[in-house]
Amino acid sequence: MTEQEAKAFTSKWLPAWTGNRPEKLIEFYTEDAIYLDPAVPQGIRGRAALLAYFRKLLAKNPNWVWTNIEVMFPTASGFLNKWRATIPIGDQVIECIGVCTVELREGRISRNEVYFDRSPLLGAIPTHTARPSAV
């Protein structure tokens, strides 16, 4: 994959994380996709399970905004991407910067591993509120 191809894909995919549109986001993933993030380090396998996860996650975070910082390393089947998530929590806005690996098959994501430090995000959640299982 070239850097230009990775940037073009990212310019469509990352905005789908913004807003509460899980059905749009899931369109970027294959039927047998594997997804991991700090909240689900064991991973989620399969599009149906991933859609259920996205529905909960995006419903809890409808106003977050995801933007691309840079495509760091195009690979044979995808790329390593650096991103920024701006996440409103109460009267605060938390910015998280992270990286993710993206492997593509036939134009869709077959594997997506997301890595970032969740501690600022978790520290901003009020203690009387149940901690989210997703994020």
DOSE-813457 format. One line per 5 residues: number of its first residue (from 1); their letters; for each residue y, z, x of N, C-alpha, C. Coordinates in steps of 0.1 Angstrom, whole numbers, plus 5000, padded with zeros to 4 digits. Layout:
BEGIN
NUM = a = Y,Z,X,Y,Z,X,Y,Z,X; ...
# end
This chain:
BEGIN
1 = mteqe = 4988,5000,5008,5000,5000,5000,5012,5000,5009; 5022,4992,5005,5034,4992,5013,5044,5003,5008; 5054,5006,5016,5064,5015,5012,5071,5011,5000; 5075,4998,4999,5082,4992,4988,5073,4994,4975; 5060,4991,4976,5051,4993,4964,5051,5007,4960
6 = akaft = 5050,5016,4969,5049,5031,4966,5062,5035,4960; 5074,5031,4965,5087,5034,4959,5088,5029,4945; 5083,5016,4942,5084,5010,4929,5075,5018,4919; 5063,5022,4923,5055,5030,4915,5061,5044,4912; 5066,5050,4922,5072,5063,4920,5085,5063,4911
11 = skwlp = 5092,5052,4912,5104,5051,4904,5101,5051,4889; 5089,5047,4885,5084,5047,4871,5077,5060,4868; 5069,5065,4877,5060,5076,4874,5067,5089,4874; 5075,5093,4884,5082,5106,4885,5091,5108,4872; 5098,5099,4868,5106,5101,4855,5098,5105,4843
16 = awtgn = 5085,5101,4843,5076,5104,4832,5073,5119,4832; 5075,5126,4843,5073,5141,4843,5085,5148,4836; 5096,5141,4835,5108,5147,4829,5107,5145,4814; 5111,5156,4806,5110,5155,4792,5096,5159,4788; 5094,5161,4775,5082,5165,4770,5075,5152,4764
21 = rpekl = 5069,5144,4773,5063,5131,4769,5049,5130,4776; 5040,5139,4773,5027,5138,4780,5019,5125,4778; 5021,5119,4766,5014,5107,4763,5019,5096,4772; 5032,5096,4776,5037,5086,4785,5032,5089,4799; 5032,5102,4803,5028,5105,4817,5013,5102,4819
26 = iefyt = 5005,5104,4809,4990,5102,4811,4987,5088,4813; 4996,5079,4809,4993,5064,4810,4993,5060,4825; 4998,5069,4834,4998,5066,4848,4985,5070,4855; 4976,5076,4848,4963,5081,4853,4951,5074,4848; 4941,5073,4857,4928,5066,4853,4920,5076,4844
31 = edaiy = 4910,5070,4838,4901,5078,4829,4894,5089,4837; 4891,5087,4849,4884,5097,4857,4893,5104,4868; 4906,5104,4865,4915,5110,4874,4912,5125,4878; 4916,5128,4890,4914,5142,4895,4929,5146,4899; 4932,5158,4894,4946,5163,4895,4945,5178,4900
36 = ldpav = 4953,5181,4910,4953,5195,4915,4968,5199,4917; 4971,5211,4914,4984,5217,4917,4983,5232,4920; 4993,5239,4924,4991,5253,4927,4986,5262,4915; 4988,5257,4903,4984,5265,4891,4969,5262,4888; 4964,5250,4893,4950,5246,4891,4944,5241,4904
41 = pqgir = 4943,5250,4913,4938,5246,4927,4924,5240,4926; 4916,5244,4916,4902,5239,4914,4902,5225,4909; 4913,5221,4903,4915,5207,4898,4911,5205,4884; 4916,5195,4879,4913,5190,4865,4908,5176,4867; 4897,5174,4860,4890,5161,4861,4889,5154,4847
46 = graal = 4893,5142,4847,4892,5134,4835,4905,5134,4827; 4907,5122,4822,4920,5120,4815,4922,5129,4802; 4912,5132,4795,4913,5140,4783,4917,5154,4787; 4911,5160,4797,4914,5173,4802,4928,5173,4808; 4932,5163,4815,4945,5162,4821,4956,5161,4810
51 = layfr = 4953,5153,4800,4963,5152,4789,4965,5166,4782; 4955,5173,4780,4956,5187,4774,4965,5195,4783; 4963,5195,4796,4971,5202,4806,4985,5198,4806; 4988,5185,4806,5001,5179,4805,5009,5183,4793; 5001,5184,4781,5008,5188,4769,5013,5202,4770
56 = kllak = 5005,5211,4775,5010,5225,4776,5021,5226,4787; 5019,5220,4798,5028,5221,4809,5042,5215,4805; 5042,5203,4800,5055,5197,4796,5062,5204,4785; 5054,5209,4775,5060,5217,4764,5067,5229,4769; 5062,5236,4780,5068,5248,4785,5080,5244,4794
61 = npnwv = 5081,5232,4798,5092,5228,4807,5098,5215,4803; 5103,5214,4791,5108,5201,4786,5121,5196,4792; 5128,5205,4799,5141,5202,4805,5141,5200,4820; 5129,5201,4826,5129,5200,4840,5131,5185,4844; 5135,5182,4856,5138,5169,4861,5131,5167,4874
66 = wtnie = 5123,5156,4875,5116,5153,4888,5123,5140,4894; 5126,5141,4907,5131,5130,4914,5124,5128,4927; 5124,5116,4931,5118,5112,4944,5128,5115,4955; 5123,5121,4966,5131,5123,4978,5128,5112,4988; 5115,5110,4990,5111,5099,4999,5096,5097,4998
71 = vmfpt = 5092,5084,5000,5078,5081,5003,5076,5083,5017; 5067,5092,5021,5066,5096,5035,5056,5088,5042; 5045,5086,5037,5034,5078,5044,5026,5070,5034; 5029,5057,5033,5020,5048,5025,5006,5048,5032; 4996,5048,5024,4982,5048,5028,4975,5036,5023
76 = asgfl = 4963,5034,5026,4955,5022,5022,4954,5022,5006; 4952,5034,5000,4950,5035,4986,4961,5042,4978; 4972,5045,4985,4983,5053,4978,4994,5056,4988; 4998,5069,4986,5010,5074,4995,5011,5089,4994; 5018,5094,5004,5023,5108,5004,5037,5108,5000
81 = nkwra = 5041,5116,4990,5054,5115,4984,5061,5129,4985; 5074,5129,4988,5082,5142,4988,5091,5141,4976; 5091,5151,4968,5099,5151,4956,5107,5164,4954; 5115,5164,4944,5123,5176,4940,5122,5178,4925; 5119,5190,4921,5119,5193,4907,5130,5203,4904
86 = tipig = 5138,5200,4894,5149,5209,4890,5145,5215,4877; 5143,5229,4877,5136,5235,4866,5145,5246,4860; 5150,5244,4848,5158,5255,4842,5149,5266,4836; 5152,5278,4840,5145,5290,4835,5156,5300,4830; 5157,5302,4817,5168,5310,4812,5181,5305,4816
91 = dqvie = 5189,5314,4823,5203,5309,4827,5203,5305,4842; 5191,5304,4848,5190,5299,4862,5184,5285,4862; 5186,5279,4874,5180,5266,4876,5174,5267,4890; 5161,5265,4890,5153,5266,4903,5150,5252,4908; 5152,5250,4921,5149,5237,4927,5136,5239,4935
96 = cigvc = 5126,5231,4933,5114,5231,4941,5113,5218,4948; 5110,5219,4961,5107,5206,4968,5092,5207,4972; 5085,5196,4971,5071,5196,4974,5067,5182,4978; 5054,5182,4981,5048,5169,4984,5035,5167,4976; 5032,5155,4974,5019,5152,4967,5013,5140,4973
101 = tvelr = 5000,5140,4973,4992,5128,4976,4989,5121,4963; 4990,5108,4964,4987,5099,4952,4978,5088,4957; 4966,5087,4951,4957,5076,4953,4957,5068,4941; 4957,5055,4943,4958,5046,4931,4945,5037,4931; 4942,5033,4919,4931,5024,4917,4935,5015,4905
106 = egris = 4936,5002,4907,4940,4993,4897,4954,4997,4891; 4963,5001,4899,4976,5004,4894,4978,5018,4887; 4968,5026,4887,4969,5039,4881,4964,5050,4891; 4968,5062,4888,4965,5073,4897,4951,5078,4895; 4943,5077,4905,4929,5082,4904,4928,5097,4910
111 = rnevy = 4937,5100,4919,4937,5114,4925,4952,5117,4928; 4956,5129,4924,4969,5134,4926,4968,5149,4930; 4972,5152,4942,4972,5166,4947,4987,5170,4950; 4991,5181,4943,5005,5185,4944,5006,5198,4951; 5015,5199,4961,5017,5211,4969,5031,5215,4970
116 = fdrsp = 5034,5228,4966,5048,5233,4968,5047,5249,4967; 5057,5255,4971,5058,5270,4971,5063,5274,4957; 5054,5281,4949,5058,5285,4936,5065,5298,4935; 5067,5305,4946,5073,5319,4946,5087,5319,4940; 5096,5310,4943,5109,5311,4937,5108,5309,4922
121 = llgai = 5100,5300,4918,5098,5297,4903,5092,5309,4896; 5082,5315,4901,5075,5326,4895,5085,5339,4895; 5093,5340,4906,5102,5351,4907,5113,5350,4896; 5116,5338,4891,5127,5336,4881,5122,5339,4867; 5109,5340,4865,5104,5342,4852,5105,5357,4848
126 = pthta = 5112,5360,4837,5113,5374,4833,5100,5381,4833; 5099,5394,4837,5087,5401,4837,5082,5404,4823; 5090,5404,4813,5085,5407,4799,5079,5394,4793; 5081,5383,4800,5075,5370,4795,5062,5368,4802; 5052,5364,4795,5040,5361,4801,5042,5349,4811
131 = rpsav = 5035,5351,4823,5036,5341,4833,5029,5328,4828; 5035,5317,4831,5028,5304,4826,5016,5302,4834; 5006,5297,4827,4994,5293,4834,4995,5280,4841; 5006,5272,4837,5008,5259,4843,5022,5259,4849; 5022,5256,4861,5034,5253,4870,5032,5259,4883
# end
